[in-house]
């Protein structure tokens, strides 16, 4: 089903994306509710509807080819992108073979790790990634209803900042954190050693999805371990790892002073820390964890797993956490995280291939991303305020602009955007709340709080909705600011509107199309 090239982009842009999102979300919400009430038959019937759904099919293709950060990464077939005609062709192929999808082999990309070893990133083809995304649309709401509240990695609506806040709540002075210990848990080669049978047993899905997932797992196996491993690089891989590890958070639990049950653990994908009281037996807890992991073909890394006093401090998710001698809890960027960031900045500043203006443009997203990630840390002092790095950048800019201090200062402000800090002020997700529970007001308002400055103000003015499609701004897509007059230097409030990333793309696609039409005419 190949479309004429002149019309394909216009046809793609004019698809009813708003209706597609509504239709898919309505089905996903019903899946989540059916799991909560224990109606497994209804769950599988609804998942089959998602697989057959035109809305889910086109949204999966759009997600993989337009929105995902790795959208330009080629698979074994060498394809790094799809034309609009190829997207329509792929949709027809998915429709015909969705219940009998056969995965291609994976392209293996070695990624160096901190310890000198290599992580093998296994990248599926674009078509396989689209099928995985379609399967994820059906699987995710079912398993979101079963996931533990303290699991934060690669879950929609949750982030590393939620894990950071949980540690603050458990280790601050009012919780007597100075007397506690932390078990830093590292699972040895987690993604490479997960037993396939443990994933398949826990999968809530009809036969068509199970068969496709099984073939997906087998396409990336290590010949030495044919029954183990989920390929890192697939769309569905993090979800499968969460399915296999779900429940490990409940191994250490005790009654609190109010008579309720406390489970003082935090997991982010395969990284986990468990908070221990003075009376807790660390060896017994570790033994139970090993028993849990052994059933899944995994084991604890003895080299990296350690028991640490909170006053000594520990690293987790790029942060260093420590309880000071006065009992106050502190979190700061970890040494390794800061070194990696500084290395990126130095590479840009010292690069002689481009000038100060280009360097400022390249630095801005790197610095803003780092500062945003650490905005709930203690960032006092010249080190984390980046004083020394900024001073070095200013000297380079000043030299390259022929000692024009005004221009250099302007470029410096552009390269190092200010981000407000509020130590430990992040608001965690409420208990077992899920984006599929239908509470769009809660999730859109929460998503708006993840943004600061002018973006936050525009979102509030728009009642947390996209001005193009009218749908609420939930965490499924990033928020983009659009300049109405096309002047990216005009940051006046009335010139800005907040759009979904995809809606923003279509606005500019329409402008380009109109420009081509006018030139042709």
Buried (B, 14 or more C-beta within 10 A) or exposed (E): EEBEEEEBBEBBBEBEBBEBBBBBBEBBBBBBBBBBEEEEEBBBBBBBBBBEBBBBBBBBBBBBBBBBEEBEBBBBBEEEEBBBBBBBBBBEBBBEEBBEBEBEBBBEBEEEEEEEEEBBBBBBBBBBBBBBBBBBBBBBBBBBBBBBBBBBBEBBBBBBBBBBBBBBBBBBEEBBBBEBBBBBBBBBBBBBBBBBEBBBEBBBBBEBBBBBBBBBBBBBBEEEBEEBBBBBBBBBBBBBBBBBBBEBBEBBEEEEEEEEEBBBBBBBBBBBBBBBEEEBEBEEBBEEBEEBBEEBBBBBBEEEBEBBBBBEBBBBBBBBBBBBEEBBBBBBBBEEBBEBBBEBBEEBBEEEEEEBBEBBBBBBEBBBEBBBBBBBBBBEEEBBBBEEBBEBBBEBBBEBBEEBEEBBBBBBEBBBBEBEBEBBEBEBBEEEBBBBBBBBEBBBBBBBEBBEEBBBBBBEBBEBBBBBBEBBBBBBBBBBBBBEEEEEEEEEEEBBBBBBBBBBBBBEBEEEEEEEEEEEE
